[in-house]
Structures are given as structure tokens and as C-alpha cells.
Amino acid sequence: MSPIRLALAAAGFATACLPAWADTPLPVHVLDSNEIGALSGMPYLDTNSQSFKMAAAATASAYNKPAQTLGVQRVTGGTAATYRGAPNSAVPLAPPMPPSSALFEMQSTGDSAQTWAAMTGDGKPYIKATGFGAFSAEATASWHTSLTIPAGAAGKEVVVRFVVPPVSVAGATEQQGKARWRARMRADLLVNGFPAWSTDATRLTTNPEDAGSNPGEVIVLQQFGTELPFTTNDEDADAGNNTTMGNINGTSTKKTVYVTLGRFAQGTVVDLSMLLRGTATSVPAANGGTDNRCKWDFVADRFFCSRATVTVDGATGETPRIYLLP
């Protein structure tokens, strides 16, 4: 029996309903608060004691702006960071999150996109993918490590702790420059290349033609996998917490997750990766359409554009931990 199960049994918790441990990996189990408490004081591996590889990738494209190449950086034991903008611009890389002075002013720039992606040397992700009008912005931040299971009487139980920092999936429908926008963030813990734990949050407008003073526009937050703790919930029975333009920019609180991957025989090599992906884009009402582009107003002498933005702010994140339990 694993130390976690032993601690629970000693505390009087029933374990008969739980699957028996074997010397092979079992389906991932997310630990509850009692099981997490049993880990207190146990040693673990982190970015200070285990070799981690960090990677960041960014793309950005927008109507009538020069095409940009994919930005990629890979670093072992340090921060990987990259940026792409359409049009291109010279801005500071994350972290920290980009200042407002680094963002395009859509009134004069019009259709545009900007993407920051970074994974720090201690495993904290930073993502900002944003744009106006007809655009696409995509960012990926990840860490990867491989560990060889050391000797143990019955193999080692592997427990991974990771943190999904505060996330925002947001947008804005401009009445004079309507567009069907979408903002999405997905995070996956991969074990030997296969998803073991996932979360996915997408916010989108379903009918921008009803924007502005018409209350018919519906903005929806959809979540899959393990849900992030957003203040809005468009899929429950409570209409009082649905997404509106007034609460659309709210962020989730950070989510700390402990998962046990089961037992592995000594000498087994286990690849672990954490990937976070942010995608912000808009689409026309019909294939080949142009209605999602920014609109120029000659009287106001400026563009009017709808927007979509994804952010992952690692400032309050925490270093990943790997427990190898006897």
C-alpha cells in the first residue's frame, strides 16, 4: 500500500472502494485534501533537483499585415520566451506580463495580433494572445522532464503536483466593427506523450449581430475536462452568473493539482510534460467572408474592431513537484 493510502487508513479513511495498487501504472487519480495532507514533509523533485526543459512558441497573423514566421525557443534549465506581432513590433518578452504600452492601439492599427509565450526556469507559464478584427494569435508554453524510476521493493509511486495560474479567456464585441471572436486556453499533463489530465476553457460570442444596445447577444464560457474556477458559469442552472460584457474580463483563481500516476517498476523511464496553449481568433459569418475585419470610420478617422484575448499569468504560479513514493 502506498504511503498516501497508509496515511489515510491510519486516519480512519475507508480504502476498500479504491483500486488495488499494482506494479504497473494505473489510471490517473487526482488527490483529495486528505491525500494531499499525507504528502506533507515528503521529499520531492523540482526544477532545482531535476533537469527540466522549457519551451515557448508564438504565432500571429492579421488581415493586410505581413506574414510572420513561427517564433520558438527551447531552453534547458532556464526561461524560454518568444513573441510575434502582426504587424511586427519590438516589445519586451514575458515575464512579466506585457505592459499596456506594448499593446497595439487598434484605433490606428486596425486588424492586428500579438502573442507572448514564456515558460520560466522554475516552471511558471506566461501567455498573452490577443488581437483585433480579422486575426489569429496562438501561444504555447511547456515544460518537460524525464525521470528514471530508482530501485524500490515494489516499484515507485509517482505523484505530480502542478499549478495552473490565473487564466482569462475574454473578448469584446464592437458594435461598429462586429466579429465572431473566440478565446481558448487548454492545459495538458502528458505522461509518455499521452494526456493524463486536461482542462479546456473557451469563451465565444454566438451572435455579434445582437451586440451593443440589443441585449440578444449571447457570450458563452464552455469548459471541458477539469474545470477552472471562473466566477462565471454559463452551463449551470443559475442565470445570475452567466457571462456578460460587464464580467467578461474576469480571471480564474489559480488551481493546484496533485495527481498520482500509479506505480512504475525500477528502471522505467517516465516522460512528463505540461503544455498550456492559448488561442485567440475571429472568424467570418461564412467561409471566405470579410465581415470580421476592422471597420474604418471616415468621420471618426479611426478603426472600430472586435477583440479576443487569452492570458495566463504565472506571477502567482508555483514550481512543479514530482514525488517518488516508496
Contacts in CASP RR format, 6 or more apart in sequence:
PFRMAT RR
TARGET T0000
AUTHOR 0000-0000-0000
METHOD contacts of the structure
MODEL  1
MSPIRLALAAAGFATACLPAWADTPLPVHVLDSNEIGALSGMPYLDTNSQ
SFKMAAAATASAYNKPAQTLGVQRVTGGTAATYRGAPNSAVPLAPPMPPS
SALFEMQSTGDSAQTWAAMTGDGKPYIKATGFGAFSAEATASWHTSLTIP
AGAAGKEVVVRFVVPPVSVAGATEQQGKARWRARMRADLLVNGFPAWSTD
ATRLTTNPEDAGSNPGEVIVLQQFGTELPFTTNDEDADAGNNTTMGNING
TSTKKTVYVTLGRFAQGTVVDLSMLLRGTATSVPAANGGTDNRCKWDFVA
DRFFCSRATVTVDGATGETPRIYLLP
1 9 0 8 1.000
1 15 0 8 1.000
1 21 0 8 1.000
2 21 0 8 1.000
2 157 0 8 1.000
2 260 0 8 1.000
2 263 0 8 1.000
2 325 0 8 1.000
3 38 0 8 1.000
3 42 0 8 1.000
3 157 0 8 1.000
3 325 0 8 1.000
3 326 0 8 1.000
4 31 0 8 1.000
4 35 0 8 1.000
4 38 0 8 1.000
4 39 0 8 1.000
4 157 0 8 1.000
4 159 0 8 1.000
4 260 0 8 1.000
4 325 0 8 1.000
5 15 0 8 1.000
5 18 0 8 1.000
5 21 0 8 1.000
6 38 0 8 1.000
7 35 0 8 1.000
7 37 0 8 1.000
7 38 0 8 1.000
8 15 0 8 1.000
8 34 0 8 1.000
8 35 0 8 1.000
8 38 0 8 1.000
9 15 0 8 1.000
11 34 0 8 1.000
13 34 0 8 1.000
19 26 0 8 1.000
21 157 0 8 1.000
21 262 0 8 1.000
21 263 0 8 1.000
22 263 0 8 1.000
23 154 0 8 1.000
23 155 0 8 1.000
23 263 0 8 1.000
23 264 0 8 1.000
23 265 0 8 1.000
24 262 0 8 1.000
24 263 0 8 1.000
24 264 0 8 1.000
24 265 0 8 1.000
25 191 0 8 1.000
25 261 0 8 1.000
25 262 0 8 1.000
25 263 0 8 1.000
25 264 0 8 1.000
26 260 0 8 1.000
26 261 0 8 1.000
26 262 0 8 1.000
26 263 0 8 1.000
28 191 0 8 1.000
28 196 0 8 1.000
28 197 0 8 1.000
28 259 0 8 1.000
28 260 0 8 1.000
28 261 0 8 1.000
29 259 0 8 1.000
29 260 0 8 1.000
29 262 0 8 1.000
30 197 0 8 1.000
30 226 0 8 1.000
30 257 0 8 1.000
30 258 0 8 1.000
30 259 0 8 1.000
31 39 0 8 1.000
31 159 0 8 1.000
31 258 0 8 1.000
31 259 0 8 1.000
31 260 0 8 1.000
35 258 0 8 1.000
36 258 0 8 1.000
39 159 0 8 1.000
39 258 0 8 1.000
39 323 0 8 1.000
42 323 0 8 1.000
42 325 0 8 1.000
43 323 0 8 1.000
44 161 0 8 1.000
44 321 0 8 1.000
44 322 0 8 1.000
44 323 0 8 1.000
45 147 0 8 1.000
45 321 0 8 1.000
45 322 0 8 1.000
45 323 0 8 1.000
45 324 0 8 1.000
46 122 0 8 1.000
46 319 0 8 1.000
46 320 0 8 1.000
46 321 0 8 1.000
46 322 0 8 1.000
47 77 0 8 1.000
47 121 0 8 1.000
47 122 0 8 1.000
47 123 0 8 1.000
47 143 0 8 1.000
47 319 0 8 1.000
47 320 0 8 1.000
48 122 0 8 1.000
48 319 0 8 1.000
50 145 0 8 1.000
50 147 0 8 1.000
50 322 0 8 1.000
51 76 0 8 1.000
51 77 0 8 1.000
51 145 0 8 1.000
51 146 0 8 1.000
52 76 0 8 1.000
52 77 0 8 1.000
52 121 0 8 1.000
52 123 0 8 1.000
52 143 0 8 1.000
52 144 0 8 1.000
52 145 0 8 1.000
52 320 0 8 1.000
53 74 0 8 1.000
53 75 0 8 1.000
53 76 0 8 1.000
53 77 0 8 1.000
53 143 0 8 1.000
53 144 0 8 1.000
53 145 0 8 1.000
54 74 0 8 1.000
54 75 0 8 1.000
54 76 0 8 1.000
54 77 0 8 1.000
54 78 0 8 1.000
54 79 0 8 1.000
54 80 0 8 1.000
54 119 0 8 1.000
54 120 0 8 1.000
54 121 0 8 1.000
54 123 0 8 1.000
54 141 0 8 1.000
54 142 0 8 1.000
54 143 0 8 1.000
55 72 0 8 1.000
55 73 0 8 1.000
55 74 0 8 1.000
55 75 0 8 1.000
55 80 0 8 1.000
55 119 0 8 1.000
55 140 0 8 1.000
55 141 0 8 1.000
55 142 0 8 1.000
55 143 0 8 1.000
55 144 0 8 1.000
56 72 0 8 1.000
56 73 0 8 1.000
56 80 0 8 1.000
56 81 0 8 1.000
56 82 0 8 1.000
56 117 0 8 1.000
56 118 0 8 1.000
56 119 0 8 1.000
56 139 0 8 1.000
56 140 0 8 1.000
56 141 0 8 1.000
56 142 0 8 1.000
57 70 0 8 1.000
57 71 0 8 1.000
57 72 0 8 1.000
57 73 0 8 1.000
57 82 0 8 1.000
57 117 0 8 1.000
57 138 0 8 1.000
57 139 0 8 1.000
57 140 0 8 1.000
58 70 0 8 1.000
58 71 0 8 1.000
58 82 0 8 1.000
58 83 0 8 1.000
58 84 0 8 1.000
58 115 0 8 1.000
58 116 0 8 1.000
58 117 0 8 1.000
58 129 0 8 1.000
58 138 0 8 1.000
58 139 0 8 1.000
58 140 0 8 1.000
59 68 0 8 1.000
59 70 0 8 1.000
59 71 0 8 1.000
59 84 0 8 1.000
59 115 0 8 1.000
59 136 0 8 1.000
59 137 0 8 1.000
59 138 0 8 1.000
59 139 0 8 1.000
60 68 0 8 1.000
60 84 0 8 1.000
60 85 0 8 1.000
60 86 0 8 1.000
60 113 0 8 1.000
60 114 0 8 1.000
60 115 0 8 1.000
60 135 0 8 1.000
60 136 0 8 1.000
60 137 0 8 1.000
60 138 0 8 1.000
61 67 0 8 1.000
61 68 0 8 1.000
61 86 0 8 1.000
61 113 0 8 1.000
61 135 0 8 1.000
61 136 0 8 1.000
61 137 0 8 1.000
62 86 0 8 1.000
62 87 0 8 1.000
62 111 0 8 1.000
62 112 0 8 1.000
62 113 0 8 1.000
62 131 0 8 1.000
62 132 0 8 1.000
62 133 0 8 1.000
62 134 0 8 1.000
62 135 0 8 1.000
62 136 0 8 1.000
63 111 0 8 1.000
63 133 0 8 1.000
63 134 0 8 1.000
63 135 0 8 1.000
63 290 0 8 1.000
63 293 0 8 1.000
63 294 0 8 1.000
64 111 0 8 1.000
65 86 0 8 1.000
65 87 0 8 1.000
65 111 0 8 1.000
65 112 0 8 1.000
65 113 0 8 1.000
66 86 0 8 1.000
66 87 0 8 1.000
66 88 0 8 1.000
67 86 0 8 1.000
68 84 0 8 1.000
68 85 0 8 1.000
68 86 0 8 1.000
68 88 0 8 1.000
69 84 0 8 1.000
70 84 0 8 1.000
71 82 0 8 1.000
71 83 0 8 1.000
71 84 0 8 1.000
72 82 0 8 1.000
73 80 0 8 1.000
73 81 0 8 1.000
73 82 0 8 1.000
74 80 0 8 1.000
75 121 0 8 1.000
77 121 0 8 1.000
78 120 0 8 1.000
78 121 0 8 1.000
79 95 0 8 1.000
79 118 0 8 1.000
79 119 0 8 1.000
79 120 0 8 1.000
79 121 0 8 1.000
80 118 0 8 1.000
80 119 0 8 1.000
80 121 0 8 1.000
80 141 0 8 1.000
81 93 0 8 1.000
81 94 0 8 1.000
81 95 0 8 1.000
81 116 0 8 1.000
81 117 0 8 1.000
81 118 0 8 1.000
81 119 0 8 1.000
81 126 0 8 1.000
82 93 0 8 1.000
82 116 0 8 1.000
82 117 0 8 1.000
82 118 0 8 1.000
83 91 0 8 1.000
83 93 0 8 1.000
83 94 0 8 1.000
83 114 0 8 1.000
83 115 0 8 1.000
83 116 0 8 1.000
83 117 0 8 1.000
84 113 0 8 1.000
84 114 0 8 1.000
84 115 0 8 1.000
85 112 0 8 1.000
85 113 0 8 1.000
85 114 0 8 1.000
85 115 0 8 1.000
86 112 0 8 1.000
86 113 0 8 1.000
86 114 0 8 1.000
86 135 0 8 1.000
87 109 0 8 1.000
87 112 0 8 1.000
89 102 0 8 1.000
89 104 0 8 1.000
89 114 0 8 1.000
91 98 0 8 1.000
91 102 0 8 1.000
91 114 0 8 1.000
91 116 0 8 1.000
92 98 0 8 1.000
92 99 0 8 1.000
92 102 0 8 1.000
93 116 0 8 1.000
93 118 0 8 1.000
94 116 0 8 1.000
94 117 0 8 1.000
94 118 0 8 1.000
94 126 0 8 1.000
94 127 0 8 1.000
94 128 0 8 1.000
95 118 0 8 1.000
95 120 0 8 1.000
95 124 0 8 1.000
95 126 0 8 1.000
95 314 0 8 1.000
95 315 0 8 1.000
96 126 0 8 1.000
96 315 0 8 1.000
97 116 0 8 1.000
97 126 0 8 1.000
97 128 0 8 1.000
97 311 0 8 1.000
97 313 0 8 1.000
97 315 0 8 1.000
98 114 0 8 1.000
98 116 0 8 1.000
98 128 0 8 1.000
102 114 0 8 1.000
103 114 0 8 1.000
103 130 0 8 1.000
104 110 0 8 1.000
104 112 0 8 1.000
104 114 0 8 1.000
104 131 0 8 1.000
104 132 0 8 1.000
106 112 0 8 1.000
106 131 0 8 1.000
106 132 0 8 1.000
106 133 0 8 1.000
106 294 0 8 1.000
106 303 0 8 1.000
106 305 0 8 1.000
106 307 0 8 1.000
107 302 0 8 1.000
107 303 0 8 1.000
108 302 0 8 1.000
108 303 0 8 1.000
109 132 0 8 1.000
109 303 0 8 1.000
110 132 0 8 1.000
110 133 0 8 1.000
110 294 0 8 1.000
110 303 0 8 1.000
110 305 0 8 1.000
111 132 0 8 1.000
111 133 0 8 1.000
111 134 0 8 1.000
111 135 0 8 1.000
111 293 0 8 1.000
111 294 0 8 1.000
111 303 0 8 1.000
111 305 0 8 1.000
112 131 0 8 1.000
112 132 0 8 1.000
112 133 0 8 1.000
112 135 0 8 1.000
113 129 0 8 1.000
113 130 0 8 1.000
113 131 0 8 1.000
113 132 0 8 1.000
113 135 0 8 1.000
113 136 0 8 1.000
113 137 0 8 1.000
113 280 0 8 1.000
114 128 0 8 1.000
114 129 0 8 1.000
114 130 0 8 1.000
114 131 0 8 1.000
114 137 0 8 1.000
115 128 0 8 1.000
115 129 0 8 1.000
115 130 0 8 1.000
115 137 0 8 1.000
115 138 0 8 1.000
115 139 0 8 1.000
116 126 0 8 1.000
116 127 0 8 1.000
116 128 0 8 1.000
116 129 0 8 1.000
116 139 0 8 1.000
117 126 0 8 1.000
117 127 0 8 1.000
117 139 0 8 1.000
117 140 0 8 1.000
117 141 0 8 1.000
118 125 0 8 1.000
118 126 0 8 1.000
118 127 0 8 1.000
118 141 0 8 1.000
119 125 0 8 1.000
119 126 0 8 1.000
119 141 0 8 1.000
119 142 0 8 1.000
119 143 0 8 1.000
120 126 0 8 1.000
120 314 0 8 1.000
122 319 0 8 1.000
123 143 0 8 1.000
123 274 0 8 1.000
123 319 0 8 1.000
123 320 0 8 1.000
124 165 0 8 1.000
124 314 0 8 1.000
124 315 0 8 1.000
124 317 0 8 1.000
124 318 0 8 1.000
124 319 0 8 1.000
125 141 0 8 1.000
125 142 0 8 1.000
125 165 0 8 1.000
125 276 0 8 1.000
125 312 0 8 1.000
125 314 0 8 1.000
126 141 0 8 1.000
126 312 0 8 1.000
126 313 0 8 1.000
126 314 0 8 1.000
127 139 0 8 1.000
127 141 0 8 1.000
127 185 0 8 1.000
127 276 0 8 1.000
127 278 0 8 1.000
127 310 0 8 1.000
127 311 0 8 1.000
127 312 0 8 1.000
128 139 0 8 1.000
128 309 0 8 1.000
128 310 0 8 1.000
128 311 0 8 1.000
128 312 0 8 1.000
129 137 0 8 1.000
129 138 0 8 1.000
129 139 0 8 1.000
129 278 0 8 1.000
129 279 0 8 1.000
129 280 0 8 1.000
129 309 0 8 1.000
129 310 0 8 1.000
130 137 0 8 1.000
130 280 0 8 1.000
130 307 0 8 1.000
130 308 0 8 1.000
130 309 0 8 1.000
130 310 0 8 1.000
131 137 0 8 1.000
131 280 0 8 1.000
131 307 0 8 1.000
131 308 0 8 1.000
131 309 0 8 1.000
132 294 0 8 1.000
132 303 0 8 1.000
132 305 0 8 1.000
132 306 0 8 1.000
132 307 0 8 1.000
133 177 0 8 1.000
133 179 0 8 1.000
133 282 0 8 1.000
133 292 0 8 1.000
133 293 0 8 1.000
133 294 0 8 1.000
133 305 0 8 1.000
133 306 0 8 1.000
133 307 0 8 1.000
134 179 0 8 1.000
134 282 0 8 1.000
134 284 0 8 1.000
134 290 0 8 1.000
134 292 0 8 1.000
134 293 0 8 1.000
134 294 0 8 1.000
135 280 0 8 1.000
135 281 0 8 1.000
135 282 0 8 1.000
136 279 0 8 1.000
136 280 0 8 1.000
136 281 0 8 1.000
137 279 0 8 1.000
137 280 0 8 1.000
137 281 0 8 1.000
137 310 0 8 1.000
138 277 0 8 1.000
138 278 0 8 1.000
138 279 0 8 1.000
138 280 0 8 1.000
139 277 0 8 1.000
139 278 0 8 1.000
139 279 0 8 1.000
139 310 0 8 1.000
140 275 0 8 1.000
140 276 0 8 1.000
140 277 0 8 1.000
140 278 0 8 1.000
141 275 0 8 1.000
141 276 0 8 1.000
141 312 0 8 1.000
142 273 0 8 1.000
142 274 0 8 1.000
142 275 0 8 1.000
142 276 0 8 1.000
143 273 0 8 1.000
143 274 0 8 1.000
143 320 0 8 1.000
144 271 0 8 1.000
144 272 0 8 1.000
144 273 0 8 1.000
144 274 0 8 1.000
145 271 0 8 1.000
145 272 0 8 1.000
145 273 0 8 1.000
145 322 0 8 1.000
146 269 0 8 1.000
146 270 0 8 1.000
146 271 0 8 1.000
146 272 0 8 1.000
147 269 0 8 1.000
147 270 0 8 1.000
147 272 0 8 1.000
147 322 0 8 1.000
147 324 0 8 1.000
148 267 0 8 1.000
148 268 0 8 1.000
148 269 0 8 1.000
148 270 0 8 1.000
149 155 0 8 1.000
149 156 0 8 1.000
149 158 0 8 1.000
149 264 0 8 1.000
149 265 0 8 1.000
149 266 0 8 1.000
149 267 0 8 1.000
149 268 0 8 1.000
149 269 0 8 1.000
149 270 0 8 1.000
149 324 0 8 1.000
150 156 0 8 1.000
150 266 0 8 1.000
150 267 0 8 1.000
150 324 0 8 1.000
151 266 0 8 1.000
152 266 0 8 1.000
152 326 0 8 1.000
153 326 0 8 1.000
154 263 0 8 1.000
155 263 0 8 1.000
155 264 0 8 1.000
155 265 0 8 1.000
155 266 0 8 1.000
156 263 0 8 1.000
156 264 0 8 1.000
156 266 0 8 1.000
156 324 0 8 1.000
156 325 0 8 1.000
156 326 0 8 1.000
157 260 0 8 1.000
157 261 0 8 1.000
157 262 0 8 1.000
157 263 0 8 1.000
157 323 0 8 1.000
157 324 0 8 1.000
157 325 0 8 1.000
157 326 0 8 1.000
158 260 0 8 1.000
158 261 0 8 1.000
158 262 0 8 1.000
158 263 0 8 1.000
158 264 0 8 1.000
158 270 0 8 1.000
158 322 0 8 1.000
158 323 0 8 1.000
158 324 0 8 1.000
158 325 0 8 1.000
159 258 0 8 1.000
159 259 0 8 1.000
159 260 0 8 1.000
159 261 0 8 1.000
159 322 0 8 1.000
159 323 0 8 1.000
159 325 0 8 1.000
160 189 0 8 1.000
160 258 0 8 1.000
160 259 0 8 1.000
160 261 0 8 1.000
160 272 0 8 1.000
160 320 0 8 1.000
160 321 0 8 1.000
160 322 0 8 1.000
160 323 0 8 1.000
161 256 0 8 1.000
161 257 0 8 1.000
161 258 0 8 1.000
161 320 0 8 1.000
161 321 0 8 1.000
161 322 0 8 1.000
161 323 0 8 1.000
162 189 0 8 1.000
162 256 0 8 1.000
162 257 0 8 1.000
162 274 0 8 1.000
162 320 0 8 1.000
162 321 0 8 1.000
163 254 0 8 1.000
163 255 0 8 1.000
163 256 0 8 1.000
163 257 0 8 1.000
163 317 0 8 1.000
163 318 0 8 1.000
163 320 0 8 1.000
164 187 0 8 1.000
164 199 0 8 1.000
164 228 0 8 1.000
164 252 0 8 1.000
164 254 0 8 1.000
164 255 0 8 1.000
164 257 0 8 1.000
164 276 0 8 1.000
164 312 0 8 1.000
165 254 0 8 1.000
165 312 0 8 1.000
165 313 0 8 1.000
165 314 0 8 1.000
165 315 0 8 1.000
165 316 0 8 1.000
165 317 0 8 1.000
166 251 0 8 1.000
166 252 0 8 1.000
166 253 0 8 1.000
166 254 0 8 1.000
166 311 0 8 1.000
166 312 0 8 1.000
166 313 0 8 1.000
166 314 0 8 1.000
166 316 0 8 1.000
167 185 0 8 1.000
167 201 0 8 1.000
167 228 0 8 1.000
167 251 0 8 1.000
167 252 0 8 1.000
167 310 0 8 1.000
167 311 0 8 1.000
167 312 0 8 1.000
168 249 0 8 1.000
168 250 0 8 1.000
168 251 0 8 1.000
168 252 0 8 1.000
168 309 0 8 1.000
168 310 0 8 1.000
168 311 0 8 1.000
169 183 0 8 1.000
169 184 0 8 1.000
169 185 0 8 1.000
169 201 0 8 1.000
169 202 0 8 1.000
169 203 0 8 1.000
169 221 0 8 1.000
169 309 0 8 1.000
169 310 0 8 1.000
170 183 0 8 1.000
170 203 0 8 1.000
170 248 0 8 1.000
170 249 0 8 1.000
170 250 0 8 1.000
170 308 0 8 1.000
170 309 0 8 1.000
170 310 0 8 1.000
170 311 0 8 1.000
171 181 0 8 1.000
171 183 0 8 1.000
171 203 0 8 1.000
171 205 0 8 1.000
171 248 0 8 1.000
171 249 0 8 1.000
171 306 0 8 1.000
171 307 0 8 1.000
171 308 0 8 1.000
171 309 0 8 1.000
172 181 0 8 1.000
172 245 0 8 1.000
172 248 0 8 1.000
172 306 0 8 1.000
172 307 0 8 1.000
173 179 0 8 1.000
173 181 0 8 1.000
173 205 0 8 1.000
173 208 0 8 1.000
173 211 0 8 1.000
173 212 0 8 1.000
173 217 0 8 1.000
173 219 0 8 1.000
173 245 0 8 1.000
173 306 0 8 1.000
174 211 0 8 1.000
174 304 0 8 1.000
174 305 0 8 1.000
174 306 0 8 1.000
174 307 0 8 1.000
175 211 0 8 1.000
175 212 0 8 1.000
175 213 0 8 1.000
175 304 0 8 1.000
176 295 0 8 1.000
176 297 0 8 1.000
176 304 0 8 1.000
177 294 0 8 1.000
177 295 0 8 1.000
177 304 0 8 1.000
177 305 0 8 1.000
177 306 0 8 1.000
178 208 0 8 1.000
178 209 0 8 1.000
178 211 0 8 1.000
178 291 0 8 1.000
178 292 0 8 1.000
178 306 0 8 1.000
179 208 0 8 1.000
179 282 0 8 1.000
179 283 0 8 1.000
179 291 0 8 1.000
179 292 0 8 1.000
179 293 0 8 1.000
179 305 0 8 1.000
179 306 0 8 1.000
180 204 0 8 1.000
180 205 0 8 1.000
180 208 0 8 1.000
180 282 0 8 1.000
180 283 0 8 1.000
180 284 0 8 1.000
180 285 0 8 1.000
180 292 0 8 1.000
181 204 0 8 1.000
181 205 0 8 1.000
181 208 0 8 1.000
181 280 0 8 1.000
181 281 0 8 1.000
181 282 0 8 1.000
181 292 0 8 1.000
181 306 0 8 1.000
181 307 0 8 1.000
181 308 0 8 1.000
182 202 0 8 1.000
182 203 0 8 1.000
182 204 0 8 1.000
182 205 0 8 1.000
182 279 0 8 1.000
182 280 0 8 1.000
182 281 0 8 1.000
182 282 0 8 1.000
182 283 0 8 1.000
182 308 0 8 1.000
183 202 0 8 1.000
183 203 0 8 1.000
183 204 0 8 1.000
183 279 0 8 1.000
183 280 0 8 1.000
183 308 0 8 1.000
183 309 0 8 1.000
183 310 0 8 1.000
184 200 0 8 1.000
184 201 0 8 1.000
184 202 0 8 1.000
184 203 0 8 1.000
184 277 0 8 1.000
184 278 0 8 1.000
184 279 0 8 1.000
184 280 0 8 1.000
184 310 0 8 1.000
185 200 0 8 1.000
185 201 0 8 1.000
185 202 0 8 1.000
185 276 0 8 1.000
185 277 0 8 1.000
185 278 0 8 1.000
185 279 0 8 1.000
185 310 0 8 1.000
185 312 0 8 1.000
186 198 0 8 1.000
186 199 0 8 1.000
186 200 0 8 1.000
186 201 0 8 1.000
186 276 0 8 1.000
186 277 0 8 1.000
186 278 0 8 1.000
187 198 0 8 1.000
187 199 0 8 1.000
187 200 0 8 1.000
187 274 0 8 1.000
187 275 0 8 1.000
187 276 0 8 1.000
187 277 0 8 1.000
188 195 0 8 1.000
188 197 0 8 1.000
188 198 0 8 1.000
188 273 0 8 1.000
188 274 0 8 1.000
188 275 0 8 1.000
189 195 0 8 1.000
189 196 0 8 1.000
189 197 0 8 1.000
189 198 0 8 1.000
189 257 0 8 1.000
189 259 0 8 1.000
189 272 0 8 1.000
189 273 0 8 1.000
189 274 0 8 1.000
190 196 0 8 1.000
190 271 0 8 1.000
190 272 0 8 1.000
190 273 0 8 1.000
190 274 0 8 1.000
190 275 0 8 1.000
191 261 0 8 1.000
191 270 0 8 1.000
191 271 0 8 1.000
191 272 0 8 1.000
192 270 0 8 1.000
192 271 0 8 1.000
193 271 0 8 1.000
193 273 0 8 1.000
196 259 0 8 1.000
196 261 0 8 1.000
197 226 0 8 1.000
197 257 0 8 1.000
197 259 0 8 1.000
198 224 0 8 1.000
198 225 0 8 1.000
198 226 0 8 1.000
199 223 0 8 1.000
199 224 0 8 1.000
199 225 0 8 1.000
199 226 0 8 1.000
199 227 0 8 1.000
199 228 0 8 1.000
199 255 0 8 1.000
200 223 0 8 1.000
200 224 0 8 1.000
200 225 0 8 1.000
201 221 0 8 1.000
201 222 0 8 1.000
201 223 0 8 1.000
201 227 0 8 1.000
201 228 0 8 1.000
201 230 0 8 1.000
201 252 0 8 1.000
202 221 0 8 1.000
202 222 0 8 1.000
202 223 0 8 1.000
203 219 0 8 1.000
203 220 0 8 1.000
203 221 0 8 1.000
203 222 0 8 1.000
203 243 0 8 1.000
203 248 0 8 1.000
204 219 0 8 1.000
204 220 0 8 1.000
204 222 0 8 1.000
205 211 0 8 1.000
205 217 0 8 1.000
205 218 0 8 1.000
205 219 0 8 1.000
205 220 0 8 1.000
205 306 0 8 1.000
206 217 0 8 1.000
206 218 0 8 1.000
206 219 0 8 1.000
206 220 0 8 1.000
207 216 0 8 1.000
207 217 0 8 1.000
207 218 0 8 1.000
208 217 0 8 1.000
208 306 0 8 1.000
209 217 0 8 1.000
210 216 0 8 1.000
210 217 0 8 1.000
210 218 0 8 1.000
211 217 0 8 1.000
219 234 0 8 1.000
219 243 0 8 1.000
219 244 0 8 1.000
219 245 0 8 1.000
219 248 0 8 1.000
220 234 0 8 1.000
220 243 0 8 1.000
221 230 0 8 1.000
221 232 0 8 1.000
221 233 0 8 1.000
221 234 0 8 1.000
221 235 0 8 1.000
221 243 0 8 1.000
222 234 0 8 1.000
222 235 0 8 1.000
223 230 0 8 1.000
223 235 0 8 1.000
226 255 0 8 1.000
226 257 0 8 1.000
228 252 0 8 1.000
228 255 0 8 1.000
229 252 0 8 1.000
229 253 0 8 1.000
229 255 0 8 1.000
230 250 0 8 1.000
230 251 0 8 1.000
230 252 0 8 1.000
231 241 0 8 1.000
231 247 0 8 1.000
231 250 0 8 1.000
232 241 0 8 1.000
232 242 0 8 1.000
232 243 0 8 1.000
232 247 0 8 1.000
232 250 0 8 1.000
233 241 0 8 1.000
233 242 0 8 1.000
234 242 0 8 1.000
234 243 0 8 1.000
251 311 0 8 1.000
251 313 0 8 1.000
254 316 0 8 1.000
254 317 0 8 1.000
256 318 0 8 1.000
261 270 0 8 1.000
264 270 0 8 1.000
272 322 0 8 1.000
274 320 0 8 1.000
276 312 0 8 1.000
278 310 0 8 1.000
278 312 0 8 1.000
279 310 0 8 1.000
280 308 0 8 1.000
280 309 0 8 1.000
280 310 0 8 1.000
281 308 0 8 1.000
282 292 0 8 1.000
282 306 0 8 1.000
282 308 0 8 1.000
283 292 0 8 1.000
284 290 0 8 1.000
284 291 0 8 1.000
284 292 0 8 1.000
285 291 0 8 1.000
285 292 0 8 1.000
292 306 0 8 1.000
294 303 0 8 1.000
294 304 0 8 1.000
294 305 0 8 1.000
295 303 0 8 1.000
295 304 0 8 1.000
295 305 0 8 1.000
296 302 0 8 1.000
296 303 0 8 1.000
296 304 0 8 1.000
297 303 0 8 1.000
297 304 0 8 1.000
END
